[in-house]
Amino acid sequence: DFRLEDFGSAGTWYHVAYTYDGVTTCKAYLDGVLKGTNPTAAALNTTASVMRIGTRINETNPLNGNVCQVGVWSKALTQAQIQSVMEKTYEEFTASEKTNLVSYWALDETIESSGTGASFVYDKVDTSLGSELLTNGDFSDTTSTDSSSSALAGWTNEYTHNSNSKFTISGGACTLISDGTSTSMKQAILTVGKVYKVTVNITDVTSGGIKIYTGSSSSPTNITTTGIHTIYKTAEDSDLEVWRKSGVTSNVTFDDIVVKEVQGNVGQLI
């Protein structure tokens, strides 16, 4: 470990690098200078799904400082390579320096400047979006409506409801209708841990709105106004769920839901 006192003066930027030879040996570099070698280190834990920078895995003892230009390579860099990349941005890396580069987070900008996108940072190695995942996200299939637990052209109910109409599709849009019980629809299209961009066009709200979940235990994103809305969320299970927001008199009509995975290993600010 590096301790804060190892860095010297407060208010000064330092470049820190760790390498691992894939067997037992770790090396630590500060500003390109080898500071220590641990030849008896145990094998690194490769089973954890989340890497945290600036805090412990349980999110305690956060770093009292700033972090930027974070890169992860799948092969240990030499000291010369570390000295070469430490003064560069991602855009300045040579093709050979990008070889074996798994992910890179500049941390100088978020996906969006406000809203849910403001807590996510692109992986510079791949900033693209995946293909459309939803079936009937534009509700162009108007051949079926749902009054209990039947399928709705690719969507399914979260619960079995009574005989009152719960959601219908008409004219290429979907209406979630309240009758005093929970109303929801879902599709199992997500991969746990991945970040998704979701857009939806709310065309009418009598009261309430909709809630979008990316997992049954996740916190929902509430949308209560008309217009086109964009949100970013991390999947906690495989289901994308759309619920009617609480309120026994709330009806809400929406259209053109688009769900695409944000590629790369997206960083999340916590």
C-alpha positions in Angstrom: 0.0 0.0 0.0 0.9 3.6 -0.4 0.1 5.8 2.5 -0.7 9.5 2.2 2.5 10.5 3.9 4.4 8.6 1.2 3.3 11.1 -1.4 4.9 14.2 0.1 3.3 17.6 -0.3 -0.5 18.1 -0.2 -2.0 19.7 -3.3 0.5 17.9 -5.6 -0.4 15.3 -8.3 1.4 12.0 -8.2 1.3 9.0 -10.6 0.8 5.7 -8.9 1.2 2.3 -10.7 0.9 -1.3 -9.5 1.9 -4.3 -11.6 1.4 -8.0 -11.0 3.2 -10.7 -12.8 0.3 -13.1 -12.8 2.0 -15.4 -10.2 3.1 -13.9 -6.9 5.1 -10.7 -7.5 3.7 -7.2 -7.2 5.6 -3.9 -7.8 4.7 -0.4 -6.8 5.8 2.7 -8.7 5.5 6.4 -7.7 6.0 8.9 -10.5 7.6 6.1 -12.6 10.2 5.2 -9.9 10.1 1.7 -8.4 9.2 2.1 -4.7 8.9 -1.6 -3.6 8.5 -5.2 -4.7 6.6 -7.9 -2.9 7.8 -11.3 -4.1 5.7 -13.3 -1.6 2.3 -11.7 -2.4 -0.6 -14.1 -2.6 -2.4 -14.4 -5.9 -4.7 -11.5 -6.6 -8.4 -11.9 -6.1 -10.0 -12.2 -9.5 -13.4 -13.3 -8.4 -14.8 -9.9 -7.3 -17.0 -8.3 -9.8 -16.3 -4.7 -8.7 -13.1 -2.8 -8.4 -13.1 0.3 -6.2 -10.6 3.1 -6.4 -10.2 5.7 -3.6 -12.0 3.6 -1.0 -12.0 0.1 0.5 -14.3 -2.5 -0.9 -16.8 -1.7 1.9 -16.7 2.0 1.0 -14.9 3.0 4.2 -11.8 5.2 4.6 -12.2 7.2 1.4 -9.2 9.0 -0.1 -9.1 12.6 0.9 -7.9 13.7 -2.6 -8.6 13.6 -6.3 -8.1 10.7 -8.8 -7.9 10.9 -12.6 -6.5 9.1 -15.7 -7.0 5.6 -14.4 -6.1 2.7 -16.7 -6.1 -1.1 -16.3 -4.0 -3.3 -18.5 -4.2 -7.1 -18.8 -0.4 -7.4 -18.9 2.1 -6.0 -16.5 3.7 -2.8 -17.9 7.5 -2.4 -17.8 9.0 0.5 -15.9 9.7 2.2 -19.2 6.1 1.8 -20.4 4.8 3.2 -17.1 7.1 6.3 -17.5 5.9 6.7 -21.0 2.1 6.6 -20.3 2.1 8.5 -17.0 2.3 12.0 -18.6 -0.3 11.2 -21.4 -4.0 11.3 -21.8 -5.8 8.4 -23.4 -5.9 10.2 -26.7 -2.1 10.6 -26.6 -1.4 6.9 -26.2 0.4 5.1 -29.0 -1.1 2.0 -30.6 1.4 -0.2 -28.8 0.5 1.5 -25.4 -3.1 0.7 -26.0 -2.3 -3.0 -26.5 -3.6 -5.0 -23.6 -5.4 -1.9 -22.3 -8.7 -3.2 -20.8 -10.3 0.0 -19.5 -9.5 3.6 -19.1 -11.4 6.3 -17.1 -10.3 9.9 -17.6 -12.6 11.1 -14.8 -12.6 14.6 -16.3 -16.2 14.3 -17.5 -19.3 12.2 -16.8 -21.6 10.6 -19.4 -23.9 13.5 -19.0 -23.5 16.8 -17.1 -26.7 16.3 -15.1 -29.4 13.7 -14.3 -28.6 10.0 -13.8 -25.8 10.2 -16.3 -23.8 12.5 -14.1 -22.8 9.6 -11.8 -21.3 7.5 -14.6 -18.0 7.8 -16.4 -17.3 6.3 -19.9 -14.7 3.7 -20.3 -12.6 5.4 -23.0 -11.7 2.0 -24.5 -15.3 1.7 -25.7 -17.8 4.5 -25.4 -20.4 3.0 -27.8 -23.9 1.7 -27.2 -25.0 -1.8 -27.8 -28.0 -2.8 -30.0 -31.7 -2.3 -29.0 -32.7 -4.9 -26.5 -36.5 -4.5 -26.0 -39.2 -6.4 -27.8 -42.0 -4.1 -28.8 -40.5 -1.0 -27.2 -42.3 1.1 -29.7 -45.6 -0.7 -29.1 -46.1 -1.2 -32.8 -47.6 -4.6 -32.1 -51.2 -3.6 -31.1 -52.7 -7.1 -31.5 -53.0 -7.9 -27.8 -53.9 -6.2 -24.5 -53.4 -7.3 -21.0 -56.3 -7.7 -18.5 -54.7 -10.3 -16.1 -51.4 -12.1 -16.6 -51.2 -12.7 -20.4 -48.3 -11.6 -22.5 -48.3 -8.2 -24.1 -46.3 -8.5 -27.3 -43.0 -9.2 -25.6 -43.8 -7.7 -22.2 -45.0 -9.8 -19.2 -46.8 -9.0 -16.0 -44.9 -8.9 -12.7 -48.0 -10.1 -10.9 -51.3 -11.7 -11.7 -54.0 -9.1 -11.6 -57.8 -9.1 -11.4 -60.0 -8.8 -14.4 -59.8 -5.0 -14.6 -57.7 -3.7 -17.4 -54.1 -3.1 -16.3 -52.3 -1.9 -19.4 -53.3 -1.7 -23.0 -51.6 -0.8 -26.2 -53.4 1.3 -28.8 -52.2 3.5 -31.6 -48.6 2.5 -31.0 -48.5 3.6 -27.4 -49.0 1.9 -24.0 -51.2 3.0 -21.2 -50.8 1.8 -17.6 -54.2 2.0 -15.9 -54.7 2.1 -12.2 -57.5 0.3 -10.5 -56.1 0.3 -7.0 -53.6 -2.6 -7.3 -50.0 -2.8 -8.5 -49.5 -2.4 -12.2 -46.2 -3.3 -13.9 -44.7 -4.9 -17.0 -41.2 -6.3 -17.6 -38.8 -8.0 -19.9 -35.8 -10.1 -18.9 -33.2 -8.4 -21.1 -30.5 -7.1 -18.7 -27.1 -8.4 -17.5 -26.3 -7.9 -13.8 -23.7 -5.2 -13.2 -23.9 -3.7 -16.7 -25.0 0.0 -17.2 -27.9 0.8 -19.6 -29.2 3.8 -21.3 -33.0 4.0 -21.2 -35.1 6.5 -23.1 -38.9 6.8 -22.9 -41.4 9.2 -24.3 -44.2 10.1 -21.9 -47.1 11.4 -23.9 -49.8 11.8 -21.2 -49.9 11.8 -17.4 -53.3 12.2 -15.6 -51.5 12.0 -12.2 -48.5 10.0 -10.8 -46.3 8.7 -13.6 -44.1 5.7 -14.1 -41.2 4.0 -12.2 -38.4 2.3 -14.0 -36.5 -0.5 -12.2 -33.4 -2.5 -13.3 -33.9 -5.0 -10.5 -36.6 -5.9 -8.1 -34.6 -4.5 -5.1 -33.1 -1.5 -6.9 -34.2 2.1 -6.4 -36.6 3.2 -9.1 -36.3 6.2 -11.3 -39.5 8.2 -11.1 -40.8 10.0 -14.2 -43.8 12.2 -13.7 -43.8 14.7 -16.6 -44.5 14.4 -20.3 -41.6 14.5 -22.8 -38.7 12.4 -23.8 -36.6 11.2 -20.8 -33.2 9.6 -20.7 -31.8 7.7 -17.7 -28.8 5.6 -17.0 -29.0 2.6 -14.5 -27.0 -0.3 -13.4 -28.8 -3.7 -13.7 -29.3 -5.6 -10.4 -31.0 -8.5 -12.0 -32.2 -9.5 -15.5 -35.5 -7.6 -15.5 -36.3 -4.2 -16.8 -39.5 -3.2 -15.1 -42.0 -0.4 -15.8 -44.4 0.3 -13.0 -47.3 2.7 -12.6 -46.3 5.2 -10.0 -48.4 5.1 -6.8 -51.8 6.6 -6.8 -55.1 4.9 -7.4 -56.2 7.4 -10.0 -53.0 7.6 -12.0 -53.0 6.7 -15.7 -49.9 7.2 -17.8 -49.3 6.8 -21.5 -45.9 6.3 -23.0 -44.2 5.3 -26.2 -40.8 4.5 -27.8 -38.9 2.9 -24.9 -35.3 2.2 -26.0 -32.8 0.2 -23.9 -29.2 -0.1 -24.9 -26.2 -1.3 -23.0 -23.4 1.2 -22.5 -20.3 -0.7 -23.7 -17.0 -1.0 -21.9 -16.5 -1.2 -18.1 -18.5 2.0 -17.2 -17.2 3.7 -14.0 -19.7 4.9 -11.4 -18.9 7.7 -9.0 -20.0 6.9 -5.4 
